[in-house]
Amino acid sequence: MKPHIIINFACSLDGKIALRGGKAYRFSNFEDLVRVHKLRDESDIILVGKNTINLDDPKLVVNEKYYKSTRIPDVAILDSNLTVNGNARVFSYQRSVVIFCREGAVATDFGSNVASKVLIRNSPDPILHTDFVVKELGKMGYRRVMIEGGKSVITSFISQGNWDEISIFYSPVIVGEEGITMFGDLKEPLKFERAESSILGDGFLIKIKKEF
Ligand SMILES: NC(=O)c1ccc[n+]([C@@H]2O[C@H](COP(=O)([O-])OP(=O)(O)OC[C@H]3O[C@@H](n4cnc5c(N)ncnc54)[C@H](OP(=O)(O)O)[C@@H]3O)[C@@H](O)[C@H]2O)c1
């Protein structure tokens, strides 16, 4: 069964998801963090790209400061050549971390602090297609997938049509042209039928649902 896919990220008013050189910046305000951590709690697995792990080192857990829960969602990482940092914080929780890579990739040395169960899924193609990732996650029993970035992963899933909902939080900040844009190259503009907007503290949220 194909899982339900929610893409979620936060950006500046000029559509940047990180600062110059990919340096992370917290765009979410408290109200958005409450929403994000609730969404994490409701998700079976959180998916990110390898660069997000290596650059930002996120924990990808539900923080009780924002949402009360003891759940620790699983994590999926897209990493063709298995070059993810084996000592990243994401591996220090008791959960499954599924790494998608190409056939024949040589495993990263996962440090002795790894508490997670690391599951490797090899793609039959040299390039990881999101269809393969979604199909595998479905086969593994994941029903609700939350995608938290970064730019390349968001672009792949959206351009390949593998999404059901997109939530974008806009923070009242301008980063400038050297920041990292929210999307990479798209062959043509993507026009959505309808977008809902709401105010969230000092920022605003845009929600897009796929129309069937
Ligand atoms: N504001 C936010 O909400 C937010 C959230 C998360 C991240 N970020 C920012 O996003 C930036 C990182 O974005 P990024 O584009 O450099 O990296 P990314 O999307 O985190 O990871 C991209 C990497 O994933 C691997 N990959 C494998 N299969 C893929 C596929 N089908 N589609 C896309 N990627 C695939 C590729 O590496 P291999 O070729 O080695 O497989 C690719 O280079 C950071 O600056 C971070 O701070 C912002």
The ligand as an SDF file (V2000), in Angstrom:
LIG
                    3D

 48 52  0  0  0  0  0  0  0  0999 V2000
   14.2830   25.0630    6.2670 N   0  0  0  0  0  0  0  0  0  0  0  0
   14.0040   23.7800    6.2930 C   0  0  0  0  0  0  0  0  0  0  0  0
   12.8440   23.4030    6.5930 O   0  0  0  0  0  0  0  0  0  0  0  0
   15.0810   22.7730    5.9750 C   0  0  0  0  0  0  0  0  0  0  0  0
   14.8400   21.4340    6.2730 C   0  0  0  0  0  0  0  0  0  0  0  0
   15.8460   20.5100    5.9480 C   0  0  0  0  0  0  0  0  0  0  0  0
   17.0150   20.9460    5.3460 C   0  0  0  0  0  0  0  0  0  0  0  0
   17.2180   22.2430    5.0880 N   0  0  0  0  0  0  0  0  0  0  0  0
   18.4500   22.7020    4.4370 C   0  0  0  0  0  0  0  0  0  0  0  0
   18.5900   22.0070    3.2030 O   0  0  0  0  0  0  0  0  0  0  0  0
   19.9680   21.9940    2.8660 C   0  0  0  0  0  0  0  0  0  0  0  0
   20.3150   20.6180    2.3460 C   0  0  0  0  0  0  0  0  0  0  0  0
   19.6580   20.4170    1.1140 O   0  0  0  0  0  0  0  0  0  0  0  0
   20.3730   19.6250   -0.0500 P   0  0  0  0  0  0  0  0  0  0  0  0
   19.5710   19.7510   -1.2700 O   0  0  0  0  0  0  0  0  0  0  0  0
   21.8080   20.0210   -0.1060 O   0  0  0  0  0  0  0  0  0  0  0  0
   20.4260   18.1390    0.4880 O   0  0  0  0  0  0  0  0  0  0  0  0
   19.3550   17.0330    0.8950 P   0  0  0  0  0  0  0  0  0  0  0  0
   18.1230   17.1740    0.0820 O   0  0  0  0  0  0  0  0  0  0  0  0
   19.2590   16.9800    2.3540 O   0  0  0  0  0  0  0  0  0  0  0  0
   20.1430   15.7220    0.4370 O   0  0  0  0  0  0  0  0  0  0  0  0
   20.4260   15.5730   -0.9290 C   0  0  0  0  0  0  0  0  0  0  0  0
   21.2600   14.3520   -1.1780 C   0  0  0  0  0  0  0  0  0  0  0  0
   20.4700   13.1810   -0.9760 O   0  0  0  0  0  0  0  0  0  0  0  0
   20.9150   12.1880   -1.8470 C   0  0  0  0  0  0  0  0  0  0  0  0
   19.8260   11.6360   -2.6480 N   0  0  0  0  0  0  0  0  0  0  0  0
   19.7320   10.3460   -2.9890 C   0  0  0  0  0  0  0  0  0  0  0  0
   18.6570   10.1380   -3.7260 N   0  0  0  0  0  0  0  0  0  0  0  0
   18.0420   11.3070   -3.8910 C   0  0  0  0  0  0  0  0  0  0  0  0
   16.8770   11.6880   -4.5910 C   0  0  0  0  0  0  0  0  0  0  0  0
   16.0970   10.8220   -5.2450 N   0  0  0  0  0  0  0  0  0  0  0  0
   16.5360   12.9810   -4.5650 N   0  0  0  0  0  0  0  0  0  0  0  0
   17.2730   13.8760   -3.8960 C   0  0  0  0  0  0  0  0  0  0  0  0
   18.3950   13.5640   -3.2050 N   0  0  0  0  0  0  0  0  0  0  0  0
   18.7840   12.2780   -3.2040 C   0  0  0  0  0  0  0  0  0  0  0  0
   21.9450   12.8210   -2.7920 C   0  0  0  0  0  0  0  0  0  0  0  0
   23.2330   12.4930   -2.3240 O   0  0  0  0  0  0  0  0  0  0  0  0
   23.9420   11.1780   -2.9450 P   0  0  0  0  0  0  0  0  0  0  0  0
   24.1100   11.4610   -4.4100 O   0  0  0  0  0  0  0  0  0  0  0  0
   25.1990   11.0450   -2.2000 O   0  0  0  0  0  0  0  0  0  0  0  0
   22.9730   10.0720   -2.7280 O   0  0  0  0  0  0  0  0  0  0  0  0
   21.7110   14.2910   -2.6100 C   0  0  0  0  0  0  0  0  0  0  0  0
   22.8470   15.0620   -2.8260 O   0  0  0  0  0  0  0  0  0  0  0  0
   20.7370   22.3370    4.1200 C   0  0  0  0  0  0  0  0  0  0  0  0
   21.2970   23.6190    3.9410 O   0  0  0  0  0  0  0  0  0  0  0  0
   19.6800   22.3700    5.2120 C   0  0  0  0  0  0  0  0  0  0  0  0
   19.9670   23.3430    6.1970 O   0  0  0  0  0  0  0  0  0  0  0  0
   16.2660   23.1850    5.3980 C   0  0  0  0  0  0  0  0  0  0  0  0
  1  2  1  0
  2  3  2  0
  2  4  1  0
  4  5  1  0
  4 48  2  0
  5  6  2  0
  6  7  1  0
  7  8  2  0
  8  9  1  0
  8 48  1  0
  9 10  1  0
  9 46  1  0
 10 11  1  0
 11 12  1  0
 11 44  1  0
 12 13  1  0
 13 14  1  0
 14 15  2  0
 14 16  1  0
 14 17  1  0
 17 18  1  0
 18 19  2  0
 18 20  1  0
 18 21  1  0
 21 22  1  0
 22 23  1  0
 23 24  1  0
 23 42  1  0
 24 25  1  0
 25 26  1  0
 25 36  1  0
 26 27  1  0
 26 35  1  0
 27 28  2  0
 28 29  1  0
 29 30  1  0
 29 35  2  0
 30 31  1  0
 30 32  2  0
 32 33  1  0
 33 34  2  0
 34 35  1  0
 36 37  1  0
 36 42  1  0
 37 38  1  0
 38 39  2  0
 38 40  1  0
 38 41  1  0
 42 43  1  0
 44 45  1  0
 44 46  1  0
 46 47  1  0
M  CHG  2   8   1  16  -1
M  END
$$$$
